[in-house]
Amino acid sequence: MDSDDDFGELLRASKRKQRLRIPSCNEASMSRAPASLTQTNQNEPEAESLGKPASSEMPAPVPTVSTYGEGWGPISRIYKAIPTYTQSSGIKPEVAALLANASLGQFYEAVVDDSIFSYIADETNHYSNRLLLETGVSDNSRYHNWVATNKTEIKHFLGLVAWMGMVKAPTLADYWSTDPLFNFSFPRSVFSRNRFEILLRTIHFADNNQAIAGDKLAEIKPLLDKPLKNYKDLYTPEEYVCVDETMLPSSEDCL
């Protein structure tokens, strides 16, 4: 009797497990799927009953009216032909003949010629005269001793400024100091301290009255334009030119 009771208990337990069986992953996902995925739309006619293949083509797009503004249009896949580069790059032959045995100074003068120094001298004289007339100076001011400058003096001035960039001194006055710690002989051989400081105060590179409003390079623009023109007259670049980034952010076209 005990064995019959045990067998009956096992049979009842097996039936309870079947009623509580956990569905598999596929069965669970199908049970949660929407009816639109598991059932066929009753109102949609079958393709075979209409005599059409099951995979019908997409409808043709409806043409629309173009709303492009002036100067705009659809993208064109027709590319314009790039002209063939026929220039001979390098120093121009006539320039190369003139500079065949030139010194470094002559190469420099080919780019930064005397007309640039003459221009700086003229603008400095104009600015100095306007400064004396419009601003006025005190009776003891050294600007009363102003004498018009010239291209040779401007060359010396800019050369001394370049030298000062390589030879450092604590203050500007120390370049003319006779203290044994400094005692630079070169600046004193070129300028007196007063003359150098007057030029430093008055040197000018452009006419302020002709400056374009908002042009951040207006005060030095002529000084950039003249050497660039000389570059074009001396040298022809290659077909492909890489323009590197600027050191200071600017929206101006310096080239």
KELUMLUM-431749 format. One line per 4 residues: number of its first residue (from 1); their letters; for each residue x negated, y negated, z of C-alpha. Coordinates in Angstrom, 2 decimals, padded with zeros to 5 digits. Example, Ala and Ser with C-alpha at 12.3 -4.5 7.8 and 13.67 -1.06 7.14 Angstrom:
REM KELUMLUM-431749
1 = as = -012.30:004.50:007.80 | -013.67:001.06:007.14
END
This chain:
REM KELUMLUM-431749
1 = mdsd = 000.00:000.00:000.00 | -002.82:-002.32:000.80 | -004.28:-001.88:-002.69 | -000.92:-002.61:-004.32
5 = ddfg = -000.52:-005.76:-002.25 | -004.03:-006.92:-003.19 | -003.40:-006.30:-006.88 | -000.13:-008.24:-006.75
9 = ellr = -001.82:-011.14:-005.00 | -004.55:-011.28:-007.69 | -001.90:-011.23:-010.45 | 000.00:-014.13:-008.90
13 = askr = -003.24:-016.13:-008.46 | -004.13:-015.58:-012.12 | -000.75:-016.92:-013.24 | -001.17:-020.00:-011.05
17 = kqrl = -004.58:-020.71:-012.66 | -003.06:-020.49:-016.13 | -000.42:-023.03:-015.19 | -003.11:-025.38:-013.78
21 = rips = -005.62:-024.93:-016.67 | -007.64:-028.10:-017.41 | -007.46:-029.01:-021.14 | -010.68:-029.17:-023.17
25 = cnea = -012.22:-032.45:-024.36 | -010.81:-032.10:-027.89 | -007.36:-031.31:-026.57 | -007.49:-034.24:-024.16
29 = smsr = -008.56:-036.69:-026.86 | -005.83:-035.48:-029.21 | -003.26:-035.83:-026.47 | -004.31:-039.47:-025.95
33 = apas = -004.46:-040.32:-029.67 | -001.74:-042.66:-030.95 | 001.06:-041.23:-032.93 | -000.09:-043.14:-036.02
37 = ltqt = -003.23:-040.98:-036.12 | -001.65:-037.61:-035.40 | 001.60:-037.93:-037.32 | 002.33:-038.78:-040.93
41 = nqne = 004.42:-041.88:-041.53 | 007.92:-040.66:-042.27 | 008.70:-043.68:-044.48 | 005.53:-043.47:-046.61
45 = peae = 006.06:-041.38:-049.76 | 003.47:-038.79:-050.53 | 001.03:-039.52:-053.34 | 001.81:-036.27:-055.13
49 = slgk = 005.55:-037.03:-055.23 | 004.80:-040.33:-057.03 | 002.52:-038.70:-059.56 | -000.53:-040.75:-058.44
53 = pass = -003.85:-039.58:-057.09 | -004.29:-039.70:-053.35 | -007.05:-042.37:-053.47 | -005.47:-045.46:-055.10
57 = empa = -007.62:-048.44:-056.26 | -007.84:-051.72:-054.32 | -005.58:-054.48:-055.67 | -007.27:-057.15:-057.80
61 = pvpt = -008.15:-060.36:-055.91 | -005.84:-063.29:-056.40 | -007.68:-066.24:-058.02 | -007.85:-069.36:-055.87
65 = vsty = -008.27:-073.01:-056.75 | -011.85:-074.30:-056.17 | -012.18:-076.82:-053.37 | -015.87:-077.59:-053.89
69 = gegw = -016.80:-081.20:-053.48 | -018.84:-083.24:-055.91 | -022.25:-081.70:-056.52 | -021.27:-078.35:-055.02
73 = gpis = -020.24:-075.13:-056.71 | -020.41:-071.37:-056.57 | -023.78:-069.70:-056.23 | -025.43:-069.16:-059.59
77 = riyk = -027.64:-066.15:-060.20 | -029.25:-067.83:-063.20 | -032.65:-069.12:-062.12 | -034.34:-072.02:-063.81
81 = aipt = -037.60:-071.27:-065.53 | -040.60:-072.64:-063.64 | -042.91:-074.61:-065.94 | -046.29:-073.05:-066.56
85 = ytqs = -049.07:-074.72:-064.58 | -051.59:-075.99:-067.10 | -053.74:-078.32:-064.98 | -057.41:-077.59:-064.31
89 = sgik = -057.81:-077.67:-060.54 | -060.81:-079.17:-058.78 | -062.73:-082.42:-059.01 | -061.94:-084.20:-062.25
93 = peva = -064.76:-083.93:-064.83 | -065.41:-087.66:-065.10 | -065.64:-087.93:-061.30 | -067.92:-084.91:-061.05
97 = alla = -070.29:-086.51:-063.56 | -070.48:-089.71:-061.50 | -071.01:-087.86:-058.21 | -073.41:-085.21:-059.50
101 = nasl = -076.31:-086.43:-057.34 | -074.33:-088.54:-054.89 | -075.05:-088.84:-051.18 | -072.53:-088.17:-048.43
105 = gqfy = -071.94:-091.90:-048.11 | -071.10:-092.17:-051.80 | -068.61:-089.32:-051.52 | -067.00:-091.13:-048.59
109 = eavv = -066.86:-094.40:-050.52 | -065.17:-092.63:-053.43 | -062.20:-091.94:-051.14 | -062.39:-094.91:-048.75
113 = ddsi = -063.54:-097.60:-051.14 | -064.32:-101.28:-050.57 | -060.79:-102.34:-051.51 | -059.52:-100.70:-048.32
117 = fsyi = -061.96:-102.62:-046.12 | -061.17:-105.84:-047.97 | -057.48:-105.23:-047.40 | -058.03:-104.67:-043.66
121 = adet = -060.12:-107.87:-043.46 | -057.39:-109.90:-045.21 | -054.61:-108.58:-042.98 | -056.73:-109.16:-039.87
125 = nhys = -057.38:-112.77:-040.90 | -053.68:-113.38:-041.60 | -052.65:-111.91:-038.27 | -055.31:-113.86:-036.35
129 = nrll = -054.26:-117.17:-037.91 | -050.62:-116.47:-037.15 | -051.54:-115.48:-033.59 | -053.37:-118.76:-033.02
133 = letg = -050.59:-120.88:-034.53 | -047.48:-119.19:-033.15 | -048.62:-117.85:-029.79 | -051.15:-120.43:-028.76
137 = vsdn = -054.16:-119.84:-026.55 | -055.49:-121.45:-023.42 | -058.20:-124.11:-023.58 | -060.82:-121.72:-022.23
141 = sryh = -059.86:-118.79:-024.44 | -062.57:-117.19:-026.53 | -060.10:-117.04:-029.44 | -061.00:-120.68:-030.15
145 = nwva = -064.25:-119.29:-031.52 | -062.46:-117.13:-034.05 | -064.24:-116.86:-037.40 | -062.67:-115.10:-040.38
149 = tnkt = -063.91:-111.56:-040.85 | -064.90:-109.76:-044.06 | -065.15:-106.24:-045.43 | -068.76:-105.77:-044.24
153 = eikh = -067.90:-106.68:-040.66 | -064.85:-104.41:-040.76 | -067.11:-101.52:-041.85 | -069.43:-102.21:-038.91
157 = flgl = -066.49:-102.46:-036.52 | -064.93:-099.15:-037.58 | -068.33:-097.46:-037.56 | -068.96:-098.62:-033.99
161 = vawm = -065.50:-097.40:-032.92 | -066.30:-093.97:-034.41 | -069.64:-093.93:-032.53 | -067.86:-094.78:-029.27
165 = gmvk = -065.67:-091.74:-029.81 | -068.76:-089.54:-029.69 | -070.70:-091.41:-026.98 | -068.51:-091.90:-023.92
169 = aptl = -068.85:-094.68:-021.35 | -066.66:-095.32:-018.28 | -065.45:-098.72:-019.53 | -065.68:-100.75:-022.72
173 = adyw = -067.94:-103.31:-021.03 | -070.45:-100.58:-020.15 | -071.44:-100.26:-023.81 | -073.03:-103.72:-023.53
177 = stdp = -074.33:-103.22:-020.01 | -078.06:-103.62:-019.32 | -077.83:-101.29:-016.34 | -080.43:-098.50:-016.68
181 = lfnf = -077.63:-095.93:-016.25 | -076.18:-097.04:-019.60 | -078.23:-099.59:-021.52 | -076.95:-098.65:-024.98
185 = sfpr = -078.96:-100.59:-027.53 | -076.84:-099.68:-030.56 | -073.64:-101.66:-029.74 | -075.65:-104.81:-028.94
189 = svfs = -077.44:-104.52:-032.28 | -074.13:-104.56:-034.17 | -071.82:-106.94:-032.25 | -071.74:-109.18:-029.26
193 = rnrf = -069.25:-108.00:-026.70 | -066.98:-111.04:-027.23 | -066.87:-110.61:-030.99 | -066.08:-106.91:-030.72
197 = eill = -063.25:-107.53:-028.25 | -061.79:-110.29:-030.44 | -061.75:-107.94:-033.45 | -060.30:-105.18:-031.29
201 = rtih = -057.48:-107.54:-030.33 | -056.74:-108.84:-033.81 | -057.47:-106.02:-036.27 | -054.43:-105.36:-038.42
205 = fadn = -053.58:-102.92:-041.21 | -050.24:-104.19:-042.58 | -048.08:-107.26:-042.93 | -045.39:-107.11:-040.24
209 = nqai = -043.07:-109.30:-042.31 | -042.95:-106.66:-045.05 | -042.48:-103.67:-042.77 | -039.40:-101.53:-043.34
213 = agdk = -037.14:-101.36:-040.29 | -037.27:-097.96:-038.62 | -040.48:-096.90:-040.36 | -042.70:-095.59:-037.57
217 = laei = -045.74:-095.62:-039.83 | -045.20:-099.18:-041.04 | -048.22:-100.61:-039.22 | -050.63:-098.17:-040.86
221 = kpll = -048.73:-097.12:-044.01 | -050.92:-099.13:-046.45 | -053.99:-097.60:-044.83 | -052.58:-094.14:-045.66
225 = dkpl = -051.34:-094.94:-049.15 | -054.64:-096.25:-050.51 | -056.82:-093.20:-049.71 | -054.04:-090.88:-050.91
229 = knyk = -054.02:-092.64:-054.26 | -057.79:-092.19:-054.47 | -057.41:-088.49:-053.69 | -055.06:-088.11:-056.66
233 = dlyt = -057.51:-089.90:-058.93 | -060.43:-087.73:-057.82 | -059.04:-084.23:-057.37 | -056.43:-081.97:-058.95
237 = peey = -054.97:-079.35:-056.58 | -054.34:-075.73:-057.50 | -050.93:-074.43:-058.52 | -050.06:-073.22:-055.02
241 = vcvd = -050.68:-075.60:-052.14 | -050.13:-074.74:-048.46 | -049.22:-077.75:-046.33 | -049.93:-077.03:-042.67
245 = etml = -047.92:-078.38:-039.74 | -048.53:-081.86:-038.32 | -050.06:-082.38:-034.90 | -047.39:-084.92:-033.94
249 = psse = -043.69:-084.54:-034.80 | -042.57:-087.00:-037.45 | -039.90:-087.18:-040.12 | -042.04:-089.40:-042.34
253 = dcl = -043.47:-088.16:-045.62 | -047.22:-088.70:-045.27 | -048.23:-086.84:-048.40
END
